[in-house]
Amino acid sequence: MPPCIAIALGDVTGIGTEVTLKALAADLDQDDARYLLLGDEGCLQRTRARLGLKLEWEPLPSEIQNGRVFLHNPSCEALPSALSPGAPAAARAAVAWLKDAAERCLRREVDALVTAPVNKEAIIRSGRPFAGQTEFLSAMAGIGRPVMMLLGADDRGRWLRVALVTTHLAIRDVATQLTMEKVERAIELAAEACGDLGLPRARIGVCGLNPHAGEGGEFGDEEQRIIAPAVESVRQRHRDVHGPFAADTLFHHAYRGDYDAVVAMYHDQGLAPLKMVAFESGINWTLGLPFIRTSPDHGTAYDIAGQGRADPSSMRAALRLAKQLIRARGQATAATSPN
C-alpha cells in the first residue's frame, strides 16, 4: 500500500496553503504517495485558481483507498473568504486541523504528518494557550520531552543537522532549564535520527552553552556540571559523541562533514547556522514522537501571503523527508519481522 501523509494546512492567512499546493503540484508525479489535506476547501480552491495549478483532490472517504489527494475539514465550518493576517478564526481552525491530523497519526490511519506554519501569537490571541506545534503534538502523544531537529543542505549538498536541547525559551531561562537528562535525550535521539537517515557513523558533536564552552569554568559552570557529564554518560552507552565544544567552532567542523549532527543547547544557537546554510529548504523534524512529523522551517510570512511569491522548497523538502522516513522505518520493520 502506498504511504499516506497527512498535511495540516496551518494558518490560511499565511503562506501554508500556497507552499503546500505548489509542493504537491511539483512532486505528485514523482511517486505513488497519497496525501490527506486537513483544511478549508474554499481557501484551497481560491489559492489553486490564483496560482493556476491543475491539482485536484477529492473528499475523504471512510477509508483512504483509490486516489492521490484527499481533503477533510474536521471543523465542518467554512472559513470566510476575506480574513486579516492572524485572524482568530484562522488560528482556531489551524489548531483543529493539527489536532485531527495528530489523532489520525496516533490511530495509524496515516503514515506521517507534515505541518504547515501556524502563528503562536495569533493562536494565543484567539483564546487558547499554545507554546508551539511541537509542544502541542507531544502533549497529545503523551511524550514529555520531544526534541526538535532542524536539517538542511546548501547548494553543494553540504548538510547541517541540529538537535535542540531546549526550544522556545527566553535566553535568561535556558541555563536554569538545562539538565543532564535533557542533554542525554537530545544526544540519543540525534544518534537514532542519523540511523533513520541512513548515516551509519552517527557521529554527534555537542555544543557548550557559554562562549568558548565556558573556558574551563570562567564563563559559567554548565559545561562542567551538566553537559560534559551527559556526553560521557551517553558515550558509555557506545554512542560516538564528542564535546562540549565552543559552538562557533563546532558548526564549522560539522559543516565540513566531521560530524553527522550537532546538539545545540538553545534555539538560536542551533537555528542561526542552520538557516545560514539552508534558509529556503530547511526542515523541522520532531524526534521522539510515536509518529513521523516534519514541517517546513519557516513561519507564516504574512507579508507575502496571497501574492504567489512563496518558495515551496522547504515544504517539498519536508514532504520528501517524511517519505524517506516512512520507507526507512518500513524496511527496518521488515528486517526485524519473523519469516
C-alpha positions in Angstrom: 0.0 0.0 0.0 1.4 3.4 -0.9 2.2 5.7 2.0 -0.3 8.3 3.1 0.9 11.6 4.5 -1.5 14.0 6.4 -0.8 17.7 5.8 -2.2 20.1 8.4 -2.6 23.4 6.4 -1.8 25.7 9.2 -2.8 29.4 9.3 -4.6 30.1 6.0 -3.8 33.9 6.3 -0.2 32.9 5.8 1.7 31.0 3.1 1.0 27.5 4.2 -1.7 26.7 1.6 0.3 28.2 -1.2 3.5 26.3 -0.4 1.6 23.1 0.1 -0.2 23.2 -3.3 3.0 24.3 -5.1 4.9 21.4 -3.5 2.2 18.8 -4.4 1.9 20.1 -7.9 5.7 19.8 -8.4 6.2 16.4 -6.9 3.0 14.4 -7.2 4.2 12.5 -10.3 7.5 11.5 -8.6 6.0 8.5 -6.7 2.7 6.9 -5.6 2.3 8.6 -2.2 -1.1 9.8 -1.2 -1.9 12.9 0.7 -4.7 13.9 3.1 -5.1 17.7 3.4 -6.7 18.9 6.6 -8.0 22.4 5.8 -10.6 24.6 4.3 -11.8 23.8 0.7 -12.7 27.3 -0.2 -9.2 28.6 0.7 -7.7 25.7 -1.3 -9.8 26.5 -4.3 -9.0 30.2 -4.3 -5.3 29.5 -3.9 -5.3 26.9 -6.7 -7.1 29.4 -9.0 -4.7 32.2 -8.1 -1.7 30.1 -8.8 -3.1 28.5 -12.0 -2.5 24.9 -10.8 -4.2 21.8 -12.2 -4.0 19.9 -8.9 -7.2 18.0 -8.0 -8.4 16.5 -4.7 -11.5 14.5 -3.5 -13.4 14.3 -0.3 -12.1 11.9 2.3 -14.0 8.6 2.3 -14.3 6.4 5.4 -11.1 4.6 4.3 -8.4 6.1 2.0 -8.2 3.7 -1.0 -8.0 4.9 -4.6 -7.0 8.5 -5.4 -3.9 10.6 -4.6 -5.0 13.8 -2.8 -7.9 13.9 -0.3 -9.4 16.7 1.7 -11.1 16.8 5.1 -12.2 19.8 7.2 -12.8 18.5 10.8 -14.3 21.8 11.9 -17.0 21.4 9.2 -17.4 25.2 9.1 -16.1 27.1 6.0 -13.8 30.0 6.7 -14.7 33.4 5.3 -13.0 34.3 2.1 -11.5 37.5 3.5 -9.5 37.2 6.7 -6.9 39.6 8.1 -3.5 38.2 8.9 -3.6 36.2 12.1 -7.4 36.3 12.3 -8.8 34.4 15.3 -11.0 32.2 13.0 -7.9 31.1 11.0 -5.9 30.5 14.2 -8.6 28.3 15.8 -9.0 26.4 12.5 -5.3 25.7 12.3 -5.4 24.1 15.8 -8.4 22.0 14.9 -6.7 20.7 11.7 -3.5 19.9 13.6 -5.4 18.0 16.3 -7.3 15.9 13.7 -4.1 15.1 11.9 -2.3 14.0 15.1 -5.3 11.8 16.1 -5.1 10.1 12.7 -1.4 9.5 13.2 -1.9 8.1 16.7 -4.6 5.8 15.2 -2.2 4.8 12.5 -4.6 5.9 9.8 -1.8 7.8 8.1 1.9 7.2 8.0 3.3 10.6 8.7 2.3 14.2 9.4 3.6 17.3 7.7 2.5 20.6 9.3 2.3 24.0 7.5 3.2 27.1 9.6 1.0 28.5 12.3 1.4 31.7 14.3 1.7 31.2 18.0 0.8 34.7 18.9 -2.4 34.6 16.8 -3.4 31.3 18.4 -2.9 32.7 21.9 -4.9 35.8 21.0 -7.7 33.6 19.7 -8.2 32.4 23.3 -6.1 29.3 23.9 -2.7 28.7 25.4 -0.2 27.5 22.8 3.6 27.0 23.1 4.1 25.7 19.6 3.1 22.8 17.3 5.9 20.6 18.7 4.7 21.0 22.2 1.1 20.6 21.2 1.8 17.3 19.4 4.0 16.0 22.3 1.1 16.6 24.7 -1.3 14.8 22.5 1.0 11.9 22.2 1.8 11.8 25.9 5.5 12.5 25.3 7.1 14.7 27.9 10.2 15.9 26.1 10.3 15.7 22.3 13.4 17.1 20.5 13.4 19.4 17.5 15.9 18.5 14.8 16.4 21.1 12.1 18.2 19.9 9.0 19.1 21.2 5.5 21.8 21.3 2.8 23.4 24.1 0.9 23.6 24.2 -2.9 26.6 21.9 -2.8 24.9 19.2 -0.8 26.7 20.0 2.5 24.3 19.2 5.4 23.8 20.6 8.8 21.6 18.6 11.2 20.9 20.2 14.6 19.0 18.8 17.5 17.9 21.3 20.3 18.1 20.6 24.0 15.7 23.4 24.7 13.4 25.1 22.3 11.0 28.1 22.9 12.6 29.6 26.0 13.8 33.1 26.9 17.6 33.2 26.9 17.5 34.1 30.6 15.8 30.8 31.3 18.0 28.4 29.3 20.6 27.8 32.0 18.1 27.1 34.7 16.2 24.7 32.4 19.3 22.7 31.3 19.6 19.2 32.8 21.7 16.2 32.2 18.6 14.2 31.3 17.6 16.7 28.6 21.1 16.8 27.1 21.3 13.0 27.1 17.9 12.6 25.5 18.8 15.1 22.7 22.1 13.2 22.0 20.4 9.8 22.0 17.6 10.9 19.7 20.0 12.7 17.4 22.0 9.5 17.1 18.8 7.5 16.4 17.8 10.1 13.8 21.1 9.5 12.0 20.3 5.8 11.7 16.9 6.7 10.2 18.6 8.9 7.7 21.0 6.1 6.7 24.0 7.6 8.3 25.8 4.7 9.9 28.6 6.7 11.6 26.1 8.7 13.6 28.9 11.0 15.0 27.5 13.7 17.2 29.1 16.9 18.3 27.7 18.7 21.4 27.8 22.5 21.9 28.6 24.2 25.1 26.2 26.7 26.5 28.7 29.5 27.2 31.2 31.3 25.0 34.3 29.2 24.4 32.3 26.3 26.1 32.8 28.0 29.4 36.6 28.5 29.2 37.2 25.9 31.9 34.6 27.4 34.2 35.5 31.1 33.7 32.2 31.9 31.9 29.8 29.6 33.8 29.9 26.0 35.0 27.1 24.4 33.0 29.7 22.6 30.7 31.5 21.0 33.7 28.4 20.4 35.8 25.8 19.3 33.2 26.9 19.0 29.6 30.2 17.1 29.9 28.8 14.5 32.3 25.8 14.0 30.0 28.2 13.5 27.0 30.3 11.0 29.0 27.2 9.1 30.1 25.9 8.7 26.5 29.4 7.8 25.4 29.4 4.9 27.9 26.4 3.6 26.1 28.6 3.2 23.0 27.5 6.3 21.1 30.0 8.2 19.0 29.5 11.6 20.8 32.0 14.4 21.5 32.1 17.7 23.3 31.1 20.0 24.7 32.8 22.3 22.2 32.5 26.1 21.5 29.6 26.4 19.2 31.3 28.8 16.8 34.0 26.2 16.1 31.8 23.1 16.2 29.4 24.3 13.5 32.4 24.9 11.2 33.6 21.3 11.7 30.1 19.9 11.2 29.5 21.8 8.1 32.7 20.3 6.5 31.5 16.8 7.4 33.3 16.0 10.6 30.0 15.3 12.5 26.7 13.9 11.3 24.7 16.0 13.7 25.1 18.7 16.3 23.3 19.0 19.6 22.7 22.7 20.5 21.7 24.0 23.9 19.1 26.6 22.8 17.0 27.7 19.8 19.1 30.4 18.1 22.4 28.7 18.9 21.3 25.9 16.5 19.0 27.7 14.1 21.2 30.6 13.1 23.9 28.5 11.4 21.2 26.1 10.0 19.3 29.0 8.4 22.5 30.5 7.0 23.1 27.2 5.2 19.6 26.3 4.2 17.2 29.2 4.6 14.9 28.3 1.8 15.0 24.5 2.2 15.4 23.7 5.9 13.2 21.1 7.6 11.9 20.7 11.1 11.7 17.1 12.3 10.3 16.3 15.7 12.2 13.4 17.3 10.7 11.3 20.0 7.1 11.2 18.8 5.4 7.9 18.2 4.8 9.0 14.6 6.7 10.9 11.9 6.3 14.6 11.9 8.1 17.1 9.7 7.5 20.7 8.7 9.0 23.5 6.7 11.4 25.6 8.7 9.7 28.9 8.2 6.8 30.9 9.5 3.5 32.2 8.2 5.1 35.1 6.3 2.1 37.3 6.4 3.9 40.0 4.4 3.9 37.9 1.2 0.8 35.8 1.7 -1.6 35.8 -1.2 1.0 37.2 -3.7 2.1 33.9 -5.2 5.7 34.6 -4.2 6.2 32.0 -1.5 9.0 29.5 -2.2 7.8 25.9 -1.7 11.4 24.4 -1.3 11.1 23.9 2.4 7.7 22.2 2.2 8.9 20.0 -0.6 11.9 19.0 1.5 9.6 18.3 4.5 7.4 16.0 2.3 10.5 14.2 0.8 11.9 13.6 4.3 8.6 12.2 5.6 8.5 9.8 2.7 12.2 8.8 3.3 11.5 8.1 6.9 8.4 6.1 6.1 10.5 3.9 3.8 13.3 3.6 6.3 11.1 2.5 9.1 9.2 0.1 6.9 12.4 -1.5 5.9 13.5 -1.7 9.5 10.3 -3.3 10.5 10.5 -5.9 7.6 14.1 -6.7 8.6 13.1 -7.5 12.2 9.9 -9.3 11.5 10.0 -13.1 11.7 9.8 -15.0 8.4 
